[in-house]
Amino acid sequence: MQHTVIPRGEASAPVKVQIAVASAYGISISDLRAGGREAKTAEARQVAMYLTHVVFEVSHAEIGRGFGRNRSTALYAARRVEEMRDDPAIDATLTALEAALRGAEVAA
């Protein structure tokens, strides 16, 4: 993952997360928001949902609506990403993204 800094101010929390995750996964924001089920895109979407909840404390119901899905899908994404954190590489990526979203500069 590259050096990531998320600007504060004009963008909402979910948008900041979507920008950061799309960049980290090398996909477009429109792909992240779309209903595609390609493994990389689906994982990125789950990570974005997870980070929106963990970093910005947005409810699963709001997250689901923001991604055109329901609350249970957002909740499933959070659980799935928690399981994925057992992989050290994924955990490092998530840690860097969380720090960037909280405003800290992280070099990975």
N, CA, C and O atoms as a GROMACS GRO file, in nm:
protein
  432
    1MET      N    1   0.084  -0.118   0.000
    1MET     CA    2   0.000   0.000   0.000
    1MET      C    3   0.089   0.124   0.000
    1MET      O    4   0.194   0.126   0.064
    2GLN      N    5   0.047   0.225  -0.071
    2GLN     CA    6   0.123   0.348  -0.081
    2GLN      C    7   0.093   0.438   0.038
    2GLN      O    8   0.002   0.414   0.117
    3HIS      N    9   0.172   0.543   0.048
    3HIS     CA   10   0.153   0.647   0.148
    3HIS      C   11   0.014   0.708   0.126
    3HIS      O   12  -0.015   0.757   0.016
    4THR      N   13  -0.070   0.706   0.228
    4THR     CA   14  -0.208   0.752   0.211
    4THR      C   15  -0.241   0.860   0.313
    4THR      O   16  -0.217   0.843   0.432
    5VAL      N   17  -0.296   0.969   0.265
    5VAL     CA   18  -0.347   1.074   0.352
    5VAL      C   19  -0.488   1.107   0.303
    5VAL      O   20  -0.509   1.133   0.184
    6ILE      N   21  -0.582   1.106   0.394
    6ILE     CA   22  -0.719   1.138   0.358
    6ILE      C   23  -0.747   1.282   0.398
    6ILE      O   24  -0.730   1.318   0.514
    7PRO      N   25  -0.789   1.366   0.303
    7PRO     CA   26  -0.817   1.506   0.337
    7PRO      C   27  -0.938   1.519   0.428
    7PRO      O   28  -1.036   1.446   0.414
    8ARG      N   29  -0.930   1.612   0.519
    8ARG     CA   30  -1.043   1.639   0.608
    8ARG      C   31  -1.127   1.749   0.546
    8ARG      O   32  -1.079   1.827   0.463
    9GLY      N   33  -1.253   1.755   0.586
    9GLY     CA   34  -1.334   1.867   0.543
    9GLY      C   35  -1.454   1.829   0.460
    9GLY      O   36  -1.552   1.776   0.511
   10GLU      N   37  -1.444   1.856   0.330
   10GLU     CA   38  -1.561   1.855   0.245
   10GLU      C   39  -1.627   1.718   0.224
   10GLU      O   40  -1.749   1.714   0.212
   11ALA      N   41  -1.556   1.610   0.218
   11ALA     CA   42  -1.613   1.478   0.189
   11ALA      C   43  -1.672   1.414   0.314
   11ALA      O   44  -1.615   1.425   0.423
   12SER      N   45  -1.785   1.347   0.298
   12SER     CA   46  -1.846   1.276   0.410
   12SER      C   47  -1.764   1.154   0.446
   12SER      O   48  -1.679   1.109   0.368
   13ALA      N   49  -1.789   1.100   0.564
   13ALA     CA   50  -1.716   0.982   0.611
   13ALA      C   51  -1.724   0.866   0.511
   13ALA      O   52  -1.620   0.812   0.474
   14PRO      N   53  -1.844   0.827   0.467
   14PRO     CA   54  -1.850   0.715   0.371
   14PRO      C   55  -1.774   0.742   0.242
   14PRO      O   56  -1.713   0.651   0.185
   15VAL      N   57  -1.776   0.865   0.195
   15VAL     CA   58  -1.705   0.899   0.071
   15VAL      C   59  -1.554   0.890   0.094
   15VAL      O   60  -1.482   0.839   0.008
   16LYS      N   61  -1.506   0.938   0.208
   16LYS     CA   62  -1.364   0.928   0.239
   16LYS      C   63  -1.320   0.781   0.241
   16LYS      O   64  -1.214   0.746   0.189
   17VAL      N   65  -1.402   0.697   0.301
   17VAL     CA   66  -1.370   0.554   0.307
   17VAL      C   67  -1.368   0.495   0.167
   17VAL      O   68  -1.276   0.420   0.133
   18GLN      N   69  -1.466   0.528   0.086
   18GLN     CA   70  -1.472   0.474  -0.049
   18GLN      C   71  -1.351   0.516  -0.131
   18GLN      O   72  -1.297   0.437  -0.208
   19ILE      N   73  -1.308   0.641  -0.117
   19ILE     CA   74  -1.190   0.689  -0.189
   19ILE      C   75  -1.066   0.611  -0.145
   19ILE      O   76  -0.988   0.565  -0.228
   20ALA      N   77  -1.049   0.597  -0.015
   20ALA     CA   78  -0.930   0.528   0.038
   20ALA      C   79  -0.927   0.381  -0.002
   20ALA      O   80  -0.823   0.331  -0.045
   21VAL      N   81  -1.040   0.314   0.010
   21VAL     CA   82  -1.044   0.170  -0.020
   21VAL      C   83  -1.030   0.146  -0.170
   21VAL      O   84  -0.959   0.055  -0.212
   22ALA      N   85  -1.096   0.226  -0.252
   22ALA     CA   86  -1.083   0.210  -0.397
   22ALA      C   87  -0.938   0.228  -0.439
   22ALA      O   88  -0.887   0.153  -0.523
   23SER      N   89  -0.871   0.325  -0.381
   23SER     CA   90  -0.730   0.349  -0.412
   23SER      C   91  -0.644   0.231  -0.366
   23SER      O   92  -0.558   0.184  -0.441
   24ALA      N   93  -0.666   0.184  -0.245
   24ALA     CA   94  -0.587   0.073  -0.191
   24ALA      C   95  -0.605  -0.056  -0.272
   24ALA      O   96  -0.511  -0.134  -0.286
   25TYR      N   97  -0.725  -0.077  -0.324
   25TYR     CA   98  -0.754  -0.200  -0.399
   25TYR      C   99  -0.736  -0.183  -0.550
   25TYR      O  100  -0.749  -0.279  -0.625
   26GLY      N  101  -0.706  -0.063  -0.594
   26GLY     CA  102  -0.683  -0.040  -0.736
   26GLY      C  103  -0.807  -0.056  -0.821
   26GLY      O  104  -0.801  -0.106  -0.932
   27ILE      N  105  -0.921  -0.011  -0.767
   27ILE     CA  106  -1.046  -0.017  -0.842
   27ILE      C  107  -1.109   0.121  -0.841
   27ILE      O  108  -1.069   0.208  -0.765
   28SER      N  109  -1.209   0.140  -0.927
   28SER     CA  110  -1.276   0.270  -0.931
   28SER      C  111  -1.383   0.276  -0.821
   28SER      O  112  -1.431   0.174  -0.773
   29ILE      N  113  -1.418   0.397  -0.784
   29ILE     CA  114  -1.523   0.415  -0.684
   29ILE      C  115  -1.656   0.364  -0.739
   29ILE      O  116  -1.736   0.308  -0.664
   30SER      N  117  -1.680   0.382  -0.868
   30SER     CA  118  -1.805   0.333  -0.926
   30SER      C  119  -1.811   0.180  -0.920
   30SER      O  120  -1.919   0.125  -0.897
   31ASP      N  121  -1.699   0.112  -0.939
   31ASP     CA  122  -1.697  -0.034  -0.924
   31ASP      C  123  -1.724  -0.073  -0.779
   31ASP      O  124  -1.796  -0.169  -0.752
   32LEU      N  125  -1.666   0.003  -0.687
   32LEU     CA  126  -1.686  -0.025  -0.545
   32LEU      C  127  -1.833  -0.013  -0.507
   32LEU      O  128  -1.884  -0.093  -0.428
   33ARG      N  129  -1.901   0.086  -0.562
   33ARG     CA  130  -2.042   0.110  -0.530
   33ARG      C  131  -2.137   0.019  -0.607
   33ARG      O  132  -2.251  -0.003  -0.565
   34ALA      N  133  -2.091  -0.033  -0.720
   34ALA     CA  134  -2.177  -0.116  -0.806
   34ALA      C  135  -2.203  -0.252  -0.743
   34ALA      O  136  -2.144  -0.286  -0.640
   35GLY      N  137  -2.289  -0.327  -0.804
   35GLY     CA  138  -2.327  -0.457  -0.750
   35GLY      C  139  -2.241  -0.572  -0.795
   35GLY      O  140  -2.278  -0.688  -0.774
   36GLY      N  141  -2.127  -0.545  -0.858
   36GLY     CA  142  -2.042  -0.652  -0.908
   36GLY      C  143  -1.997  -0.748  -0.799
   36GLY      O  144  -1.979  -0.709  -0.684
   37ARG      N  145  -1.980  -0.874  -0.837
   37ARG     CA  146  -1.942  -0.975  -0.740
   37ARG      C  147  -1.803  -1.032  -0.763
   37ARG      O  148  -1.767  -1.134  -0.704
   38GLU      N  149  -1.724  -0.967  -0.847
   38GLU     CA  150  -1.585  -1.011  -0.865
   38GLU      C  151  -1.520  -1.010  -0.726
   38GLU      O  152  -1.544  -0.919  -0.647
   39ALA      N  153  -1.438  -1.110  -0.698
   39ALA     CA  154  -1.383  -1.129  -0.563
   39ALA      C  155  -1.313  -1.004  -0.510
   39ALA      O  156  -1.337  -0.963  -0.396
   40LYS      N  157  -1.227  -0.943  -0.591
   40LYS     CA  158  -1.152  -0.825  -0.546
   40LYS      C  159  -1.246  -0.709  -0.515
   40LYS      O  160  -1.230  -0.640  -0.414
   41THR      N  161  -1.345  -0.688  -0.601
   41THR     CA  162  -1.439  -0.578  -0.582
   41THR      C  163  -1.529  -0.604  -0.461
   41THR      O  164  -1.554  -0.513  -0.382
   42ALA      N  165  -1.577  -0.726  -0.446
   42ALA     CA  166  -1.662  -0.759  -0.332
   42ALA      C  167  -1.585  -0.744  -0.201
   42ALA      O  168  -1.640  -0.693  -0.103
   43GLU      N  169  -1.459  -0.787  -0.200
   43GLU     CA  170  -1.378  -0.772  -0.079
   43GLU      C  171  -1.357  -0.625  -0.046
   43GLU      O  172  -1.368  -0.584   0.070
   44ALA      N  173  -1.327  -0.546  -0.148
   44ALA     CA  174  -1.307  -0.402  -0.127
   44ALA      C  175  -1.435  -0.338  -0.071
   44ALA      O  176  -1.428  -0.255   0.020
   45ARG      N  177  -1.549  -0.375  -0.124
   45ARG     CA  178  -1.677  -0.322  -0.076
   45ARG      C  179  -1.699  -0.360   0.070
   45ARG      O  180  -1.742  -0.278   0.151
   46GLN      N  181  -1.670  -0.485   0.104
   46GLN     CA  182  -1.684  -0.529   0.243
   46GLN      C  183  -1.591  -0.450   0.335
   46GLN      O  184  -1.630  -0.410   0.444
   47VAL      N  185  -1.469  -0.428   0.290
   47VAL     CA  186  -1.372  -0.351   0.368
   47VAL      C  187  -1.423  -0.208   0.387
   47VAL      O  188  -1.413  -0.152   0.496
   48ALA      N  189  -1.477  -0.148   0.281
   48ALA     CA  190  -1.529  -0.012   0.291
   48ALA      C  191  -1.645  -0.005   0.391
   48ALA      O  192  -1.653   0.089   0.470
   49MET      N  193  -1.733  -0.102   0.387
   49MET     CA  194  -1.844  -0.106   0.483
   49MET      C  195  -1.791  -0.119   0.625
   49MET      O  196  -1.837  -0.050   0.716
   50TYR      N  197  -1.696  -0.208   0.643
   50TYR     CA  198  -1.636  -0.232   0.774
   50TYR      C  199  -1.571  -0.104   0.829
   50TYR      O  200  -1.596  -0.066   0.943
   51LEU      N  201  -1.488  -0.040   0.747
   51LEU     CA  202  -1.418   0.080   0.792
   51LEU      C  203  -1.514   0.195   0.820
   51LEU      O  204  -1.491   0.273   0.912
   52THR      N  205  -1.620   0.206   0.743
   52THR     CA  206  -1.719   0.310   0.767
   52THR      C  207  -1.779   0.293   0.906
   52THR      O  208  -1.802   0.390   0.978
   53HIS      N  209  -1.804   0.168   0.943
   53HIS     CA  210  -1.860   0.140   1.076
   53HIS      C  211  -1.757   0.159   1.187
   53HIS      O  212  -1.785   0.224   1.287
   54VAL      N  213  -1.639   0.102   1.169
   54VAL     CA  214  -1.537   0.101   1.274
   54VAL      C  215  -1.478   0.241   1.298
   54VAL      O  216  -1.465   0.284   1.413
   55VAL      N  217  -1.444   0.310   1.192
   55VAL     CA  218  -1.376   0.439   1.207
   55VAL      C  219  -1.475   0.552   1.236
   55VAL      O  220  -1.449   0.637   1.321
   56PHE      N  221  -1.588   0.553   1.166
   56PHE     CA  222  -1.680   0.665   1.178
   56PHE      C  223  -1.809   0.634   1.254
   56PHE      O  224  -1.896   0.720   1.269
   57GLU      N  225  -1.820   0.510   1.303
   57GLU     CA  226  -1.933   0.466   1.384
   57GLU      C  227  -2.069   0.489   1.317
   57GLU      O  228  -2.167   0.524   1.383
   58VAL      N  229  -2.072   0.468   1.187
   58VAL     CA  230  -2.197   0.476   1.112
   58VAL      C  231  -2.271   0.344   1.132
   58VAL      O  232  -2.209   0.238   1.132
   59SER      N  233  -2.402   0.350   1.148
   59SER     CA  234  -2.479   0.228   1.173
   59SER      C  235  -2.480   0.138   1.049
   59SER      O  236  -2.463   0.184   0.936
   60HIS      N  237  -2.499   0.009   1.074
   60HIS     CA  238  -2.506  -0.086   0.962
   60HIS      C  239  -2.623  -0.054   0.869
   60HIS      O  240  -2.612  -0.075   0.748
   61ALA      N  241  -2.733  -0.005   0.924
   61ALA     CA  242  -2.848   0.031   0.840
   61ALA      C  243  -2.811   0.145   0.744
   61ALA      O  244  -2.845   0.140   0.626
   62GLU      N  245  -2.742   0.248   0.795
   62GLU     CA  246  -2.700   0.359   0.711
   62GLU      C  247  -2.598   0.315   0.607
   62GLU      O  248  -2.602   0.358   0.492
   63ILE      N  249  -2.506   0.229   0.649
   63ILE     CA  250  -2.404   0.179   0.556
   63ILE      C  251  -2.471   0.100   0.444
   63ILE      O  252  -2.439   0.119   0.327
   64GLY      N  253  -2.563   0.013   0.481
   64GLY     CA  254  -2.635  -0.064   0.380
   64GLY      C  255  -2.702   0.027   0.277
   64GLY      O  256  -2.692   0.004   0.157
   65ARG      N  257  -2.771   0.129   0.326
   65ARG     CA  258  -2.838   0.223   0.236
   65ARG      C  259  -2.736   0.294   0.146
   65ARG      O  260  -2.760   0.313   0.027
   66GLY      N  261  -2.623   0.331   0.204
   66GLY     CA  262  -2.521   0.402   0.128
   66GLY      C  263  -2.459   0.320   0.015
   66GLY      O  264  -2.408   0.375  -0.083
   67PHE      N  265  -2.463   0.188   0.030
   67PHE     CA  266  -2.408   0.099  -0.072
   67PHE      C  267  -2.518   0.030  -0.152
   67PHE      O  268  -2.490  -0.061  -0.230
   68GLY      N  269  -2.643   0.072  -0.134
   68GLY     CA  270  -2.754   0.012  -0.208
   68GLY      C  271  -2.783  -0.130  -0.165
   68GLY      O  272  -2.827  -0.212  -0.244
   69ARG      N  273  -2.758  -0.157  -0.037
   69ARG     CA  274  -2.781  -0.290   0.017
   69ARG      C  275  -2.856  -0.275   0.148
   69ARG      O  276  -2.891  -0.164   0.188
   70ASN      N  277  -2.882  -0.387   0.214
   70ASN     CA  278  -2.955  -0.378   0.340
   70ASN      C  279  -2.862  -0.390   0.460
   70ASN      O  280  -2.743  -0.418   0.446
   71ARG      N  281  -2.919  -0.370   0.578
   71ARG     CA  282  -2.842  -0.371   0.702
   71ARG      C  283  -2.771  -0.504   0.723
   71ARG      O  284  -2.656  -0.506   0.768
   72SER      N  285  -2.838  -0.614   0.692
   72SER     CA  286  -2.777  -0.744   0.717
   72SER      C  287  -2.655  -0.767   0.628
   72SER      O  288  -2.562  -0.837   0.669
   73THR      N  289  -2.653  -0.710   0.510
   73THR     CA  290  -2.537  -0.722   0.422
   73THR      C  291  -2.418  -0.645   0.482
   73THR      O  292  -2.305  -0.693   0.479
   74ALA      N  293  -2.445  -0.527   0.535
   74ALA     CA  294  -2.339  -0.447   0.598
   74ALA      C  295  -2.286  -0.519   0.723
   74ALA      O  296  -2.166  -0.519   0.749
   75LEU      N  297  -2.375  -0.580   0.799
   75LEU     CA  298  -2.335  -0.654   0.918
   75LEU      C  299  -2.251  -0.777   0.878
   75LEU      O  300  -2.150  -0.806   0.942
   76TYR      N  301  -2.292  -0.848   0.774
   76TYR     CA  302  -2.216  -0.961   0.724
   76TYR      C  303  -2.076  -0.916   0.682
   76TYR      O  304  -1.977  -0.983   0.710
   77ALA      N  305  -2.068  -0.802   0.613
   77ALA     CA  306  -1.938  -0.751   0.568
   77ALA      C  307  -1.846  -0.726   0.687
   77ALA      O  308  -1.728  -0.759   0.682
   78ALA      N  309  -1.900  -0.667   0.793
   78ALA     CA  310  -1.818  -0.639   0.912
   78ALA      C  311  -1.765  -0.768   0.973
   78ALA      O  312  -1.648  -0.776   1.010
   79ARG      N  313  -1.849  -0.867   0.983
   79ARG     CA  314  -1.806  -0.996   1.039
   79ARG      C  315  -1.702  -1.063   0.951
   79ARG      O  316  -1.604  -1.120   0.999
   80ARG      N  317  -1.724  -1.056   0.822
   80ARG     CA  318  -1.632  -1.118   0.725
   80ARG      C  319  -1.494  -1.052   0.733
   80ARG      O  320  -1.393  -1.122   0.731
   81VAL      N  321  -1.490  -0.921   0.741
   81VAL     CA  322  -1.363  -0.851   0.746
   81VAL      C  323  -1.291  -0.880   0.878
   81VAL      O  324  -1.169  -0.893   0.880
   82GLU      N  325  -1.364  -0.890   0.986
   82GLU     CA  326  -1.302  -0.928   1.114
   82GLU      C  327  -1.230  -1.062   1.100
   82GLU      O  328  -1.120  -1.079   1.152
   83GLU      N  329  -1.292  -1.157   1.032
   83GLU     CA  330  -1.230  -1.288   1.009
   83GLU      C  331  -1.107  -1.275   0.920
   83GLU      O  332  -1.008  -1.345   0.940
   84MET      N  333  -1.114  -1.187   0.821
   84MET     CA  334  -1.003  -1.168   0.728
   84MET      C  335  -0.881  -1.109   0.797
   84MET      O  336  -0.769  -1.124   0.748
   85ARG      N  337  -0.900  -1.042   0.911
   85ARG     CA  338  -0.788  -0.979   0.982
   85ARG      C  339  -0.689  -1.081   1.036
   85ARG      O  340  -0.580  -1.043   1.080
   86ASP      N  341  -0.724  -1.208   1.034
   86ASP     CA  342  -0.630  -1.312   1.076
   86ASP      C  343  -0.511  -1.320   0.980
   86ASP      O  344  -0.404  -1.369   1.018
   87ASP      N  345  -0.529  -1.274   0.857
   87ASP     CA  346  -0.421  -1.270   0.759
   87ASP      C  347  -0.338  -1.144   0.786
   87ASP      O  348  -0.390  -1.033   0.779
   88PRO      N  349  -0.208  -1.161   0.819
   88PRO     CA  350  -0.125  -1.045   0.854
   88PRO      C  351  -0.121  -0.935   0.746
   88PRO      O  352  -0.117  -0.817   0.779
   89ALA      N  353  -0.121  -0.973   0.619
   89ALA     CA  354  -0.117  -0.874   0.512
   89ALA      C  355  -0.245  -0.791   0.509
   89ALA      O  356  -0.241  -0.669   0.495
   90ILE      N  357  -0.357  -0.857   0.523
   90ILE     CA  358  -0.486  -0.786   0.524
   90ILE      C  359  -0.496  -0.699   0.649
   90ILE      O  360  -0.544  -0.586   0.642
   91ASP      N  361  -0.452  -0.753   0.762
   91ASP     CA  362  -0.455  -0.675   0.885
   91ASP      C  363  -0.370  -0.549   0.873
   91ASP      O  364  -0.411  -0.442   0.919
   92ALA      N  365  -0.253  -0.560   0.812
   92ALA     CA  366  -0.166  -0.443   0.794
   92ALA      C  367  -0.232  -0.339   0.704
   92ALA      O  368  -0.225  -0.219   0.731
   93THR      N  369  -0.297  -0.385   0.597
   93THR     CA  370  -0.367  -0.293   0.507
   93THR      C  371  -0.480  -0.222   0.581
   93THR      O  372  -0.496  -0.101   0.569
   94LEU      N  373  -0.557  -0.298   0.658
   94LEU     CA  374  -0.668  -0.239   0.732
   94LEU      C  375  -0.619  -0.141   0.838
   94LEU      O  376  -0.678  -0.035   0.857
   95THR      N  377  -0.511  -0.175   0.905
   95THR     CA  378  -0.454  -0.086   1.006
   95THR      C  379  -0.411   0.045   0.942
   95THR      O  380  -0.435   0.152   0.998
   96ALA      N  381  -0.346   0.037   0.826
   96ALA     CA  382  -0.301   0.157   0.755
   96ALA      C  383  -0.420   0.241   0.709
   96ALA      O  384  -0.418   0.364   0.721
   97LEU      N  385  -0.523   0.175   0.657
   97LEU     CA  386  -0.642   0.248   0.613
   97LEU      C  387  -0.712   0.316   0.730
   97LEU      O  388  -0.754   0.431   0.720
   98GLU      N  389  -0.724   0.245   0.841
   98GLU     CA  390  -0.787   0.304   0.960
   98GLU      C  391  -0.711   0.427   1.004
   98GLU      O  392  -0.771   0.531   1.033
   99ALA      N  393  -0.579   0.418   1.010
   99ALA     CA  394  -0.497   0.531   1.052
   99ALA      C  395  -0.514   0.649   0.956
   99ALA      O  396  -0.527   0.764   0.999
  100ALA      N  397  -0.512   0.621   0.827
  100ALA     CA  398  -0.529   0.726   0.726
  100ALA      C  399  -0.664   0.793   0.741
  100ALA      O  400  -0.674   0.916   0.732
  101LEU      N  401  -0.766   0.716   0.764
  101LEU     CA  402  -0.901   0.771   0.777
  101LEU      C  403  -0.918   0.852   0.905
  101LEU      O  404  -1.002   0.942   0.913
  102ARG      N  405  -0.838   0.820   1.004
  102ARG     CA  406  -0.842   0.895   1.129
  102ARG      C  407  -0.753   1.020   1.123
  102ARG      O  408  -0.748   1.098   1.218
  103GLY      N  409  -0.684   1.038   1.009
  103GLY     CA  410  -0.606   1.158   0.989
  103GLY      C  411  -0.458   1.145   1.012
  103GLY      O  412  -0.385   1.243   1.000
  104ALA      N  413  -0.410   1.026   1.046
  104ALA     CA  414  -0.267   1.006   1.066
  104ALA      C  415  -0.203   0.968   0.933
  104ALA      O  416  -0.264   0.898   0.852
  105GLU      N  417  -0.083   1.014   0.912
  105GLU     CA  418  -0.010   0.973   0.793
  105GLU      C  419   0.054   0.838   0.820
  105GLU      O  420   0.113   0.814   0.924
  106VAL      N  421   0.039   0.749   0.722
  106VAL     CA  422   0.092   0.613   0.737
  106VAL      C  423   0.171   0.578   0.613
  106VAL      O  424   0.122   0.592   0.501
  107ALA      N  425   0.292   0.532   0.631
  107ALA     CA  426   0.372   0.483   0.519
  107ALA      C  427   0.380   0.332   0.535
  107ALA      O  428   0.423   0.282   0.639
  108ALA      N  429   0.339   0.260   0.431
  108ALA     CA  430   0.341   0.113   0.437
  108ALA      C  431   0.426   0.058   0.326
  108ALA      O  432   0.440  -0.063   0.314
   0.00000   0.00000   0.00000
